[in-house]
């Protein structure tokens, strides 16, 4: 535990309530010096506090002489004895003429200045019933003798890390966390969980990423420990889902990082996030594909990963086509296929489109890096299908009249994407006269959809007349398509021929 710095701030007249409180504590110490002595939980052959308290015992003969006690507070090598004598002199005198003020942890702390002992020892002694402040009296002893002193309702000393269970719970309950049954674990898994192991107790504190707060739990845990190295009883790690199959999924935090965390320069949230970020980066650079969705690690099981996802067939089929046979890892917070695609899309969109359709199609669609993945994939699929259909049908070129161009556009759209694509084509290629509207309506009827335009009775009958010719065109391939187009144009009375 780092030595607390105490700045002397001068003296001032004593407020009555503060004087009364300090006098009472001084009298209590005068009658019972053992209030300062830590309880033993160690295995020392001889207690390091025997000498200080033997010296304190010798002050019994001058306990009613404040001047003699003040003189004793300036003599000898033992700070604990001198701090006791200075504090006991207040009770013997029955008054405190002045108080000094020190800055401690950002707060002003008033104390009585006596003798030649350090301010920190005086403050620690005079606030012997404050679990944090009283450690100022014992810090030097703990460091010199390599002791561990735990301050809670009790004051407990050990010659090795030996945390009392009551101390652990007392310190943890100072944090802003409230877990079921006043326990040490939130009870959740999540993608990552902070685990603080108290080795001497065999206890773990476990906090998932969703429950983690912007505090340092380790800082709370060591706040009332005085030791040469208060961190020697703790292991800190992050249990995570971002690991390949067969790995433990636990990242131990290195000592230098633990020291930053204990000092409060890193919070619980930040510590978990930094590990998850590093582990995700490591997975993505690895030679083995790993799939994580939400709190589930699927290892290298691509099919299991895809089955766990919610989304369209387009999204899932594209993911399967792209990921099969690759070592790319996918780590997402939810179970949405769209998130998986989005995580890959900016850098891999062309490879995904190529796997889902063809390399030729991927080369033809232009830059899709900022497009919605599902929409881009749907468009690419239609483009590929359209090319296959169009390559197998005649190109009428400049010989086609307006009715032929209209019928050709509708027929090819319907062949590629059925009623849905036909409807989209009708939105782009709009018929201009009643006869063209009747033809368009005949295409819609042939695919089982309603027309987009109101027709007169006469035009509706004409549309019904054209339906059989449209169906024959939709069923035709190769040069038969040309023949059926000419038959349809004859039926429309357009006079066009290709």
ABEGO torsion letter per residue (X at the ends): XBBBBBBBAEBBBBBAAAAAAAAAAAAAAAABAAAABBBBABABABBAAAAAAAAAAAAAAAAABAAAAAAAAABEABAAAAAAAAAAAAAAAGBBABBBBBBBGGBBBBBBBBEABBAAAAAAAAAAABAAAAAAAAAAAAAAAGBBBBBBABBBBBABBBBBAAAAAAAAAABABBBBGGBABAGBAEABBBBBBBAAAGBBBBBBAAABBBBBAAAAAAAABBBABAAAABBBBBBBABBBBGBAGBBBBBAAAAAAAAAGABBAAAAAAAAAAAAAAAAAABABBBBBBEABBAEABAAAAAAABBEBAAAAAAAAAAABGBABBBBBABABAAAAAAAAAAAAAAAAAAAABBAAAAAAAEBAAABBAAAAAAAAAAAAAAAAAAAABBBAEAABBAAAAAAAAAAAAAAAAEAAAAAAAAAABBBABAAAAAAAAAAAAAAGBBBABBBBAAAAAAAAAAAAAAAAAAABBEAAAAAAAAAAAAAAGAGBBX
